[in-house]
Amino acid sequence: MISDAANAEPRELTPELLARYDRPGPRYTSYPTAVEFHAGVDHSEYVRRLADANLRCDDPLSLYVHLPFCEERCAYCGCNVVITKHREVADKYLEYLDREIDLLAAHLPNRRRVSQLHWGGGTPTYYHADQLDRVFARIARHFSFTPDAEIGVEIDPRVTTPDQLETLRSRGFNRLSMGVQDFAPEVQEAVNRIQSYELTKSLVDRARELGYRSVNIDLIYGLPYQTVEGFSRTLEQVITLRPERVAVYSFAYVPWMKAHMKHLPEDSLPGPDLKIALLGLSRRAFLDAGYRQIGMDHFAVPEDELAQALERRVLHRNFMGYTVQSARDMVAVGVSGIGDIQSAFVQNTKKLNEYYDALDAGRFPIERGYGLDRDDEIRRQVITTLMCNGHLAVGDVERRFEIAFAEYFAPELAELTGPESAQSDGLVRITPEAIEVTPLGRLLVRNVCMVFDRYLRARTTGAKPVFSRTV
């Protein structure tokens, strides 16, 4: 069980400490990360992995559907989206999405139960209610849902109608995720997302009336013109809505990757000290309001399934986010969708024309992926467990993989426990029995996990990755 100390106020995150750990690193939605994906994983490899997955007929699946269209681009957005007001483009996409769903089902004749379904984007509610109903009907033609299935969708309150909410709820959707980012008008204007508190509240209220059991709100700190005073007001407003879950993300300013970010005035972005203040402000606000911290940047009310799973240390994570469902295989449809199936990651092409061409040829539109070796599996278990539950029982890893943990990870443990290390900085407590991430360490848990990333270590040192150590 997790003690209350796990959600206590952490040792101060000082500018000096942040500077020591301030380096680019993955969020570890996967391990190995997407940086390692390559074109060697294609349609044929995916078909083989699906055949292996089909043999596990009693195991449920997770299913992700990518609906990439938006009418306008938010300036902070880092997602794979298609910006268009030409509805005929989006209509054509649904026809090909139907084909991919049919093709997927044909390769999983004995594996049709789903425990987690999520629609992401883009903006799924870019589509009208009858179109959303069509997508779900295509899925339901082939797949059934477990009684406790998580069925969620991302919505944009600016374009979402009560009719859409009613349609989705009637089809069994029970979770909504909506972006807010910041209610401050000057911030919204800078990032091209004008969304009032009143509009957001009306959608949250209507969702509750319809029986959605969970509402998630996304916030971002580090956006242009954010201030402590303004973000404090946003936090107060969000707390009055009492969403079951909240995510507070750090803005990734990457204009060299996302050209639209070049339009943001760089001198308006908060500096390191202000970002620390905004992060600490967020954490204190939600903990004081009774939320539990989930992972490094999520919060949930104590009654929520995520908080209860964390209490039991059985929280899971996949490309769709934190979850209580432990489906061993995840399949994805739609452009850029990433699946995780039978020890391999597979990603669809990001380009619409390539997506259509592949399906016209009767092929899955796989662009790249990665097949995990034994060492990857071991490290994925370590990293995912620390990211989700903040606690790693050494004995569990040793029994599952038949290794001597202290020998297998001798360099990593030395780095974590040496002078000026994560342990001496108060991020972790390490014993022969366990690795425990402290409250302060939760804020920097990526840095802890980066120590176990053999690919990141190789890029940092210039050495080749060490593969599949045995003892």
C-alpha positions as CSV (number, residue, x, y, z in Angstrom):
1,M,0.0,0.0,0.0
2,I,1.1,3.6,-0.6
3,S,1.6,5.7,2.5
4,D,0.3,9.3,2.8
5,A,4.0,10.3,2.7
6,A,4.0,9.5,-1.0
7,N,1.8,12.5,-1.6
8,A,3.4,14.8,0.9
9,E,5.0,18.1,0.0
10,P,8.4,17.2,-1.6
11,R,11.8,18.6,-0.7
12,E,12.1,21.9,-2.5
13,L,12.7,21.7,-6.2
14,T,15.4,24.4,-6.3
15,P,16.7,26.1,-9.5
16,E,20.1,24.5,-8.8
17,L,18.5,21.0,-8.5
18,L,16.4,21.5,-11.6
19,A,19.5,22.8,-13.6
20,R,21.3,19.6,-12.7
21,Y,18.5,17.4,-14.1
22,D,17.4,19.8,-16.8
23,R,18.1,17.8,-20.0
24,P,15.9,16.4,-22.7
25,G,14.4,13.1,-22.0
26,P,11.5,10.8,-23.0
27,R,8.1,10.7,-21.3
28,Y,8.4,6.9,-21.7
29,T,5.0,6.2,-23.1
30,S,7.0,3.3,-24.5
31,Y,10.4,1.7,-24.1
32,P,12.3,1.6,-26.3
33,T,11.0,5.0,-27.3
34,A,9.8,6.0,-30.8
35,V,13.3,7.4,-31.5
36,E,14.4,3.8,-32.0
37,F,11.6,2.9,-34.4
38,H,12.8,1.9,-37.9
39,A,11.4,0.8,-41.3
40,G,12.4,-2.8,-40.8
41,V,9.0,-3.4,-39.1
42,D,6.4,-3.5,-41.9
43,H,3.1,-5.0,-43.0
44,S,4.5,-8.6,-43.0
45,E,6.0,-8.3,-39.6
46,Y,2.8,-6.9,-38.2
47,V,0.8,-9.7,-39.7
48,R,3.1,-12.2,-38.0
49,R,2.7,-10.5,-34.6
50,L,-1.1,-10.4,-35.1
51,A,-1.1,-14.1,-35.7
52,D,0.8,-14.6,-32.4
53,A,-1.6,-12.3,-30.7
54,N,-4.6,-14.2,-32.1
55,L,-3.5,-17.3,-30.3
56,R,-4.1,-15.6,-26.9
57,C,-7.9,-15.7,-27.5
58,D,-8.8,-15.3,-23.8
59,D,-6.9,-12.0,-23.4
60,P,-8.6,-8.7,-24.1
61,L,-7.1,-6.0,-26.3
62,S,-6.6,-2.3,-26.0
63,L,-7.7,-0.4,-29.2
64,Y,-6.7,3.1,-30.2
65,V,-8.4,5.1,-33.0
66,H,-6.7,8.2,-34.4
67,L,-9.1,10.8,-35.8
68,P,-6.6,13.5,-36.9
69,F,-8.7,16.4,-38.1
70,C,-9.0,19.9,-36.6
71,E,-10.4,23.1,-38.1
72,E,-7.7,25.3,-36.6
73,R,-4.2,24.6,-35.1
74,C,-3.5,25.4,-31.5
75,A,0.0,27.0,-31.3
76,Y,1.2,24.7,-28.6
77,C,0.1,21.5,-30.3
78,G,2.6,18.7,-30.8
79,C,0.2,16.1,-32.1
80,N,-0.2,14.5,-35.5
81,V,-3.1,16.5,-36.9
82,V,-4.6,17.5,-40.2
83,I,-5.9,21.1,-40.4
84,T,-8.8,21.5,-42.8
85,K,-12.2,23.0,-43.2
86,H,-12.9,20.9,-46.2
87,R,-15.2,18.2,-44.8
88,E,-14.9,16.0,-47.9
89,V,-11.3,15.2,-46.9
90,A,-12.4,14.0,-43.5
91,D,-15.3,12.0,-45.0
92,K,-12.9,10.1,-47.2
93,Y,-10.7,9.3,-44.2
94,L,-13.7,7.5,-42.5
95,E,-14.0,5.2,-45.5
96,Y,-10.4,4.1,-45.2
97,L,-10.6,3.8,-41.5
98,D,-13.5,1.3,-42.0
99,R,-11.2,-0.7,-44.3
100,E,-8.4,-0.8,-41.7
101,I,-10.7,-1.9,-39.0
102,D,-12.0,-4.7,-41.2
103,L,-8.5,-5.7,-42.1
104,L,-7.5,-5.8,-38.5
105,A,-10.4,-7.9,-37.5
106,A,-9.7,-10.3,-40.3
107,H,-6.3,-11.0,-38.7
108,L,-7.7,-11.4,-35.2
109,P,-10.6,-13.9,-35.8
110,N,-10.3,-15.4,-32.3
111,R,-9.3,-12.2,-30.4
112,R,-12.2,-9.8,-30.4
113,R,-12.7,-8.6,-26.8
114,V,-11.6,-5.1,-25.9
115,S,-11.0,-3.8,-22.4
116,Q,-9.9,-0.3,-23.4
117,L,-10.9,1.8,-26.3
118,H,-9.7,5.4,-26.8
119,W,-10.3,7.9,-29.6
120,G,-7.7,10.6,-29.9
121,G,-6.7,13.2,-32.4
122,G,-6.8,15.8,-33.7
123,T,-10.3,16.4,-32.5
124,P,-12.6,13.4,-32.7
125,T,-15.6,15.7,-32.3
126,Y,-14.6,17.4,-35.5
127,Y,-17.0,14.8,-36.9
128,H,-20.8,15.1,-36.6
129,A,-22.7,12.8,-34.2
130,D,-23.9,10.5,-37.0
131,Q,-20.3,10.1,-38.3
132,L,-19.1,9.3,-34.7
133,D,-21.9,6.7,-34.5
134,R,-20.7,5.3,-37.8
135,V,-17.1,4.8,-36.5
136,F,-18.3,3.1,-33.4
137,A,-20.7,0.9,-35.3
138,R,-17.8,-0.4,-37.5
139,I,-15.8,-1.3,-34.4
140,A,-18.8,-2.9,-32.7
141,R,-19.4,-5.0,-35.8
142,H,-16.2,-6.9,-35.1
143,F,-15.3,-6.3,-31.4
144,S,-17.1,-6.7,-28.1
145,F,-16.3,-5.0,-24.8
146,T,-15.5,-6.4,-21.4
147,P,-18.0,-5.3,-18.7
148,D,-15.5,-3.0,-17.1
149,A,-14.1,-1.6,-20.3
150,E,-12.7,2.0,-20.4
151,I,-14.2,3.7,-23.4
152,G,-12.8,7.2,-23.7
153,V,-12.6,10.1,-26.2
154,E,-10.8,13.3,-26.5
155,I,-13.0,16.3,-27.1
156,D,-12.6,20.0,-27.8
157,P,-15.3,22.0,-25.8
158,R,-15.2,24.7,-28.5
159,V,-16.6,22.4,-31.2
160,T,-18.4,19.7,-29.1
161,T,-22.2,19.7,-29.0
162,P,-24.6,18.1,-26.5
163,D,-25.8,15.9,-29.4
164,Q,-22.3,14.5,-29.8
165,L,-22.0,13.8,-26.1
166,E,-25.3,12.0,-26.1
167,T,-24.4,9.9,-29.1
168,L,-21.1,8.8,-27.6
169,R,-22.6,8.1,-24.2
170,S,-25.4,6.0,-25.9
171,R,-22.7,3.9,-27.5
172,G,-21.0,3.2,-24.1
173,F,-18.4,5.9,-23.9
174,N,-17.7,6.5,-20.2
175,R,-14.7,8.8,-20.1
176,L,-14.0,12.2,-21.6
177,S,-10.7,14.1,-21.9
178,M,-10.7,17.8,-22.7
179,G,-8.0,20.4,-23.1
180,V,-8.1,23.6,-21.1
181,Q,-4.4,24.5,-20.9
182,D,-5.1,27.9,-19.3
183,F,-8.2,30.1,-18.9
184,A,-6.2,33.3,-18.9
185,P,-7.4,35.4,-21.9
186,E,-3.9,36.6,-22.8
187,V,-2.5,33.1,-22.9
188,Q,-5.4,31.8,-24.9
189,E,-5.0,34.5,-27.4
190,A,-1.3,33.8,-27.8
191,V,-1.8,30.1,-28.4
192,N,-4.9,30.5,-30.6
193,R,-7.3,28.7,-28.3
194,I,-10.2,30.9,-27.0
195,Q,-12.2,28.8,-24.6
196,S,-14.1,30.2,-21.6
197,Y,-14.6,28.7,-18.2
198,E,-18.4,28.9,-18.7
199,L,-18.2,26.9,-22.0
200,T,-16.0,24.2,-20.4
201,K,-18.3,24.0,-17.3
202,S,-21.3,23.5,-19.4
203,L,-19.7,20.5,-21.2
204,V,-18.6,19.0,-17.8
205,D,-22.0,19.5,-16.3
206,R,-23.7,17.9,-19.3
207,A,-21.3,14.9,-19.3
208,R,-22.2,14.2,-15.7
209,E,-25.9,14.5,-16.4
210,L,-25.4,11.9,-19.2
211,G,-23.6,9.5,-16.9
212,Y,-20.0,9.7,-17.9
213,R,-18.1,8.3,-15.0
214,S,-14.8,10.2,-15.5
215,V,-13.8,13.6,-16.9
216,N,-10.1,14.5,-17.5
217,I,-8.9,18.0,-18.0
218,D,-5.5,18.8,-19.5
219,L,-3.5,21.9,-18.4
220,I,-0.1,23.1,-19.7
221,Y,2.5,25.2,-17.9
222,G,5.2,27.1,-19.7
223,L,2.9,28.8,-22.3
224,P,3.4,32.4,-23.4
225,Y,2.4,35.1,-21.0
226,Q,1.7,32.7,-18.1
227,T,2.0,34.2,-14.6
228,V,1.7,32.8,-11.1
229,E,-1.4,35.0,-10.6
230,G,-3.1,34.0,-13.8
231,F,-2.3,30.2,-13.5
232,S,-3.5,30.3,-9.9
233,R,-6.9,31.5,-11.1
234,T,-7.0,28.8,-13.7
235,L,-6.2,26.1,-11.1
236,E,-9.0,27.5,-8.8
237,Q,-11.5,27.3,-11.7
238,V,-10.5,23.8,-12.7
239,I,-10.9,22.6,-9.1
240,T,-14.4,24.0,-8.9
241,L,-15.2,21.7,-11.8
242,R,-13.9,18.8,-9.8
243,P,-12.7,16.6,-12.7
244,E,-11.9,13.1,-11.7
245,R,-8.6,13.4,-13.4
246,V,-6.2,16.2,-14.3
247,A,-3.0,16.2,-16.3
248,V,-0.5,19.1,-16.0
249,Y,2.0,19.0,-18.8
250,S,5.1,21.0,-19.4
251,F,5.0,22.8,-22.7
252,A,7.6,21.5,-25.2
253,Y,8.7,24.4,-27.3
254,V,10.2,22.7,-30.4
255,P,9.9,25.1,-33.3
256,W,12.6,23.1,-35.2
257,M,10.2,20.2,-35.2
258,K,6.8,22.0,-35.3
259,A,7.1,25.0,-37.6
260,H,3.9,26.6,-36.3
261,M,5.5,27.2,-32.9
262,K,7.8,29.7,-34.6
263,H,4.9,32.2,-34.4
264,L,5.0,32.2,-30.6
265,P,7.0,35.1,-29.2
266,E,9.9,33.4,-27.6
267,D,10.5,36.2,-25.1
268,S,7.0,35.6,-23.7
269,L,7.7,32.1,-22.6
270,P,8.2,31.6,-18.8
271,G,11.8,31.1,-17.7
272,P,13.0,28.2,-15.6
273,D,12.3,29.8,-12.3
274,L,8.7,30.7,-13.3
275,K,8.2,27.2,-14.7
276,I,9.2,25.7,-11.4
277,A,6.8,28.0,-9.6
278,L,4.0,27.0,-11.9
279,L,4.7,23.3,-11.4
280,G,4.9,23.6,-7.7
281,L,1.7,25.7,-7.7
282,S,-0.2,23.1,-9.6
283,R,1.0,20.3,-7.3
284,R,0.1,22.1,-4.1
285,A,-3.3,23.2,-5.5
286,F,-4.4,19.7,-6.4
287,L,-3.0,17.9,-3.4
288,D,-4.6,20.6,-1.1
289,A,-7.9,19.9,-2.9
290,G,-7.7,16.2,-2.1
291,Y,-6.3,14.8,-5.3
292,R,-3.7,12.0,-5.4
293,Q,-0.6,12.4,-7.6
294,I,-0.4,9.8,-10.4
295,G,2.9,9.4,-12.0
296,M,4.9,12.6,-12.7
297,D,2.1,14.9,-14.0
298,H,-1.4,13.5,-13.4
299,F,-3.8,13.8,-10.5
300,A,-6.9,11.9,-9.6
301,V,-9.6,12.1,-6.9
302,P,-9.2,9.3,-4.3
303,E,-12.3,7.6,-5.5
304,D,-11.0,7.3,-9.1
305,E,-9.7,4.0,-10.4
306,L,-6.3,5.4,-11.1
307,A,-5.8,6.5,-7.5
308,Q,-7.0,3.2,-6.2
309,A,-4.7,1.3,-8.6
310,L,-1.8,3.4,-7.5
311,E,-2.7,2.6,-3.9
312,R,-2.4,-1.1,-4.7
313,R,0.7,-0.5,-7.0
314,V,-1.1,-2.1,-10.0
315,L,-1.2,1.0,-12.2
316,H,-0.4,0.5,-15.9
317,R,0.6,2.8,-18.8
318,N,0.4,2.6,-22.6
319,F,0.3,5.0,-25.5
320,M,-3.2,6.0,-24.4
321,G,-2.0,7.1,-21.0
322,Y,-2.4,5.7,-17.4
323,T,-4.9,2.9,-17.1
324,V,-6.1,0.2,-14.7
325,Q,-6.5,-2.2,-17.6
326,S,-3.6,-4.5,-18.1
327,A,-4.2,-5.7,-21.7
328,R,-1.0,-7.2,-23.0
329,D,-1.6,-6.2,-26.6
330,M,-2.7,-2.8,-27.9
331,V,-3.7,-2.3,-31.6
332,A,-4.1,1.1,-33.3
333,V,-5.9,2.3,-36.4
334,G,-5.7,5.5,-38.3
335,V,-2.8,7.6,-39.5
336,S,0.2,7.8,-37.1
337,G,-1.4,5.2,-34.7
338,I,1.0,3.2,-32.6
339,G,0.4,-0.4,-31.6
340,D,2.2,-2.5,-29.0
341,I,1.7,-6.1,-29.8
342,Q,3.6,-9.3,-28.9
343,S,6.8,-7.5,-28.0
344,A,6.8,-5.2,-31.0
345,F,5.8,-1.6,-31.6
346,V,4.2,-0.8,-35.0
347,Q,3.4,2.7,-36.2
348,N,1.2,3.7,-39.1
349,T,2.3,6.3,-41.7
350,K,1.6,9.9,-40.9
351,K,0.7,10.8,-44.4
352,L,-2.9,10.5,-45.7
353,N,-1.9,9.6,-49.3
354,E,0.4,6.8,-48.1
355,Y,-2.3,5.6,-45.7
356,Y,-4.8,5.4,-48.5
357,D,-2.4,3.7,-51.0
358,A,-1.5,0.9,-48.5
359,L,-5.2,0.1,-47.8
360,D,-6.0,0.2,-51.5
361,A,-3.3,-2.5,-51.9
362,G,-4.8,-4.6,-49.0
363,R,-1.9,-3.8,-46.7
364,F,-1.6,-2.4,-43.3
365,P,-0.2,1.1,-43.5
366,I,2.8,0.4,-41.3
367,E,5.6,2.9,-41.7
368,R,8.0,1.8,-39.0
369,G,8.3,0.0,-35.6
370,Y,10.6,-1.9,-33.3
371,G,10.9,-5.5,-32.1
372,L,12.0,-5.9,-28.5
373,D,14.8,-8.2,-27.4
374,R,15.0,-9.7,-23.9
375,D,17.0,-6.8,-22.5
376,D,14.4,-4.4,-23.8
377,E,11.7,-6.4,-22.0
378,I,13.5,-6.3,-18.7
379,R,14.2,-2.6,-18.9
380,R,10.7,-1.8,-20.1
381,Q,9.4,-3.5,-17.0
382,V,11.7,-1.5,-14.7
383,I,11.0,1.8,-16.4
384,T,7.2,1.4,-16.7
385,T,6.9,0.2,-13.1
386,L,8.8,3.2,-11.8
387,M,6.9,5.6,-14.0
388,C,3.5,4.2,-13.0
389,N,3.8,3.2,-9.3
390,G,7.0,4.9,-8.1
391,H,8.0,1.6,-6.5
392,L,9.9,-1.4,-7.9
393,A,10.1,-4.6,-6.0
394,V,13.5,-6.1,-7.0
395,G,12.3,-9.7,-6.3
396,D,9.4,-9.4,-8.8
397,V,11.9,-8.5,-11.6
398,E,14.3,-11.3,-10.6
399,R,11.6,-13.9,-10.6
400,R,10.0,-12.8,-13.8
401,F,13.2,-12.6,-15.8
402,E,15.4,-15.0,-13.9
403,I,18.2,-12.4,-13.3
404,A,20.2,-11.2,-10.3
405,F,19.1,-7.6,-10.3
406,A,22.1,-6.1,-8.5
407,E,24.5,-7.7,-11.0
408,Y,22.4,-7.1,-14.1
409,F,22.0,-3.4,-13.3
410,A,25.3,-2.8,-11.5
411,P,26.2,0.3,-13.5
412,E,22.8,1.8,-13.2
413,L,22.6,1.3,-9.4
414,A,26.0,2.8,-9.0
415,E,24.9,5.9,-10.9
416,L,21.7,6.2,-8.9
417,T,23.5,5.8,-5.5
418,G,26.9,7.5,-5.9
419,P,28.0,11.0,-4.9
420,E,25.7,13.8,-6.4
421,S,23.2,11.1,-7.5
422,A,19.5,10.7,-7.6
423,Q,19.6,9.1,-4.1
424,S,21.8,11.8,-2.6
425,D,19.5,14.4,-4.1
426,G,16.5,12.8,-2.5
427,L,14.8,11.5,-5.7
428,V,15.0,7.8,-4.8
429,R,15.5,5.5,-1.8
430,I,17.3,2.3,-2.9
431,T,17.6,-0.9,-0.8
432,P,18.4,-4.5,-1.9
433,E,14.7,-5.1,-1.9
434,A,13.3,-2.1,-3.7
435,I,13.7,1.2,-5.5
436,E,11.3,3.8,-4.1
437,V,10.7,7.1,-5.9
438,T,10.2,9.9,-3.3
439,P,7.7,12.7,-3.6
440,L,10.4,15.0,-5.0
441,G,11.5,12.2,-7.3
442,R,8.0,12.0,-8.8
443,L,8.5,15.4,-10.3
444,L,11.8,14.2,-11.9
445,V,10.9,10.5,-12.4
446,R,11.9,10.6,-16.1
447,N,15.5,11.4,-15.0
448,V,15.4,8.3,-12.7
449,C,14.2,6.1,-15.6
450,M,16.7,7.6,-18.0
451,V,19.4,5.8,-16.1
452,F,18.0,2.5,-17.2
453,D,17.6,3.5,-20.9
454,R,20.5,1.7,-22.7
455,Y,19.8,3.6,-26.0
456,L,19.9,7.0,-24.3
457,R,23.1,6.0,-22.5
458,A,24.7,5.0,-25.8
459,R,23.7,8.3,-27.5
460,T,25.1,10.3,-24.5
461,T,28.4,8.4,-24.2
462,G,28.9,7.6,-27.9
463,A,29.2,3.9,-27.1
464,K,27.2,1.2,-28.7
465,P,24.2,-0.1,-26.7
466,V,25.0,-3.2,-24.5
467,F,22.6,-5.9,-25.5
468,S,21.1,-8.7,-23.5
469,R,23.3,-9.0,-20.5
470,T,23.2,-12.4,-18.9
471,V,24.4,-13.6,-15.4
